[in-house]
Amino acid sequence: MLENGMIIGAESRDPQCREPQKDYCVQCKQMVPVHELTEFANGERVCRDCETEYLKLNGADFVPEYIQQNEWEFYGEWWFSDLGWKEQLEIIKAGYLAANLDPVQHDYLERLKVDFCKEDDRFLQFVKEKLL
């Protein structure tokens, strides 16, 4: 049977006539269309408005793995660059001294010191002052 050019009861089969499926956001507890929810591996669904806050609240367990995958960005660019030059120097020296304990690295690092002095224009003046 037709009514206004439509088959009566067709709305149950026509996706455009159906109301979108909804579910609750675990963060804000609001009923939201399912296509606006992100479902996580634990089965929890979160709406777009709450996703950032949800991720922040659940991020602590992933900090060590993220740092491991982004070591240079954390240690080299973020943490180290925020230190004063004296703290930076202490850390660099500690790393250098630790590397110098390795017999293989020791000879190489000692040669680096000599090479640095040969290339530094101020070294000979330093030697002259020490010899006078």
MIKOLNU-813780 format. One record per residue: x, y, z of N, C-alpha, C, O in turn. Coordinates in pm, whole numbers, plus 50000, padded with zeros to 5 digits. Example, Ala and Ser with C-alpha at 12.3 -4.5 7.8 and 13.67 -1.06 7.14 Angstrom:
BEGIN
513194943150780512304955050780513204967050780514244966850846/512854977550708513674989450714512905000350787513415011450804/
//
This chain:
BEGIN
500844988450000500005000050000500895012450000501905012750071/500545022549922501315034849910500625046249984499395047349985/501465054550046500945066650109501915077750078503085076750115/501475088250011502325099449970503535094649891504625100249906/503385084549809504445079649725505415070349796506405066249735/505165066949922506075057949996505315045450035504105045850058/506015034750041505425022250086505315022750237506295025750306/504135019850288503935020050433504785008950496504744997550450/505545012450601506415002950668507825002550610508674995350662/508095010050503509415009850440510485016150528511675013250513/510055024850622511055031550705511865021850790512995024850828/511305010350819512055000550898513174994250817514114988750875/513094994950685514134989350599515035000050539516124996850491/514615012350539515345023350477516255029850582515755035650678/517615028950565518525034550665518375049650683518705054950789/517875056650583517695071150595516525074550686516465085550741/515595065450702514415067950785514605063650929513815067451015/515635055850956515845050851092516605061051176517445068451125/516315061251304517065069651397518405062851422518465050651436/519495070651427520815064351446520895057151580520305061351680/521635046151580521855038551702522655047151799523585054151759/522305046351928522985054552028523505045852141523045034652164/524495051452212525055044752330525605055652422525685067352384/525965051652543526465061252641527975063052631528715053652605/528415075352652529835078552667530205075452812529535080052904/531265067752833531655064152970532195076153048532255075753171/532575086552979533165098153045532075107853093532005111153212/531235112353001530225122453037528845116353064527945123453108/528685103453037527435096153062526275100852976525115098153008/526565107952868525525112652777525255102152669526155094852629/523995101652624523625092952514524055099752385523675111252359/524855092752303525455098552183525295088652068525335076552090/525095093551945525065084251831526355076051825527445081351847/526235063251796527365054051797528465058651702529645056751732/528115064551590529145068851495529995080451548531015083851489/529565086551659530345097351722531145092351842531755100351914/531145079351864531875073451976533095065951925533075059951817/534165066252004535325057851978535265046452077535165048652198/535315034252025535295022652115536725017552131537395014352033/537175016852255538535012552286538564997452310537524991052324/539764991852315539954977352327539284971752453538884960052455/539164979852557538534975252680537004975552672536324972252769/536464979652556535014980052535534384993352572533194995352545/535125002252632534565015252670534425024152547535295024552460/533325031352544533055040652434533085054852487532545057852594/533715063552410533905077552452533525086652336533875084052221/532795097452367532405107052263533585115952225534585116552296/533445122552115534535131152064534895142252163536065145652178/533885147752230534145158652324534955154052445535685162052505/534835141552482535495136452603536775128652574537475124652667/537075126352448538195117552413539525122252471540265114152527/539845135052460541125140052511541245137852661542285133152708/540215141052736540245139152881540355124352917541095120753009/539645115852846539695101352868541115096152845541625088252924/541745100552736543105096052705544095100852810545005093552847/543915113152859544795118352965544655110053092545655106953157/543425106553128543185098853249543725084553239544045078553341/543835079253119544275065553100545685064453044546115053553007/546405075453039547715075452977548885071153064549945067953010/548735071053194549865068553284550565055253257551795054453266/549815044953224550425031853199551305031653075552135022653060/551145041252988551865041352861553075050552859553785051252759/553325057652970554435067152976555795060352951556535065052865/556145049553021557475043552998557695039052854558775041252798/556705032952795556845028152657556965039852559557745039252464/556205050552584556275062252496557655068852506558235072752404/558175070152627559505076052646560555067452576561465072652513/560415054252588561365045152523561345047052372562405046452308/560195049452314560095051352170560475065452126560675067952007/560575074652221560885088652189561995093852279561885104752336/563065086052292564125089452386564805102752355564995110852445/565155105052231565845117552198564955129452227565415139352284/563695128652188562775139852210562645142852360562575154552399/562605132352444562485134652588563805138952650563905149852706/564815130252640566085133152708566845144552642567315153652711/566975144352513567815154052443567175167652423567795177952448/565925167652378565305180352343564465186352456564505198452478/563735178152528562805183652627563455185452763563475196552816/563995174652821564545175352956565885182552959566045192053036/566835178252878568195183552882568215198452848568915206152914/567465202452748567495216552707566895225752812567125237852810/566125220252904565515228253009566475230553127566195238753214/567585223353129568565224653238569485236553214569645241053101/570075241653321571085252053308572375246253253572555234053252/573275254953207574485249953142575375242153239576055232853197/575385245853368576205238453466575665224253483576435214753489/574345222853492573745209553504573995201353377574285189353385/573895207753262574155200853137575595195653134575845184253096/576535204253176577945200453176578195188653271578935179453237/577585188953389577745177953484577265164753425577915154453442/576155165153357575595152953297576475147953183576725135953171/576945157153101577815153252989579115147253042579575136952993/579695153653143580935148453201580725134753263581575125953249/579615132853333579335119853395579225109053286579745098053303/578565112153177578455102653067579805099853005580125088352972/580605110252989581945108852932582815100053021583495090952974/582785102853151583595095053245583135080553250583965071553261/581845078253244581335064553242581805057253116582205045653124/581755063853003582225057752878583725055252883584205045552825/584465063852952585925062752962586345050553044587495046353036/585435044953122585745033053201585845020453113586455010553152/585235021152998585285009952904586665010152837587025020052774/587444999252850588804999152794588835002052643589775008252594/587844997652572587795000052427587575014952400588205020652311/586705021152475586405035252456587495044452513587695055552463/588195039752614589175048152684590215054252588590405066352587/590885045852510591925050952420591335060852318591945071152289/590175057652266589515066452169589205080052232589465090452172/588645079952352588285092452419589515100752455589475113052450/590595094252493591835101552523592385108052396592895119252401/592305101152282592735107152155591855119152118592335128852060/590595118252153589705129752126590165142152200590105153252146/590625140452323591125151852400592325158352330592405170552318/593245150052284594435155052214594015162052085594505172952054/593115155852009592645161851884591975175351909592155184751832/591195176252015590525188852049591575199752074591455210852022/592585196552152593625206552184594395210752061594765222452048/594665201451969595365204851845594555214451759595105223251693/593235212751759592375220751673591935233951737591495243051666/592035235051868591585247151936592665257851928593785255551974/592355269451872593325280351855593845285751988594935291451992/593125284152094593525289652224594495280552299595085284852398/594665268252255595475258652329596945262952340597515262152449/597545267352231598975270952237599205282952328600225283552397/598295292352330598405303652422598305298652566599025303352654/597425289152590597285283152722598595276452765599035278052879/599225268952674600495262252702601575272652732602335271052827/601635283252651602645293852670602515299852809603515301752879/601285302852849601075308852982601495299353092602015303653195/601295286553073601675276753174603205275153182603755272353289/603865277153069605325275553063606065287953109607245287053144/605435299453110606115311753153606245312753302606795322453353/
//
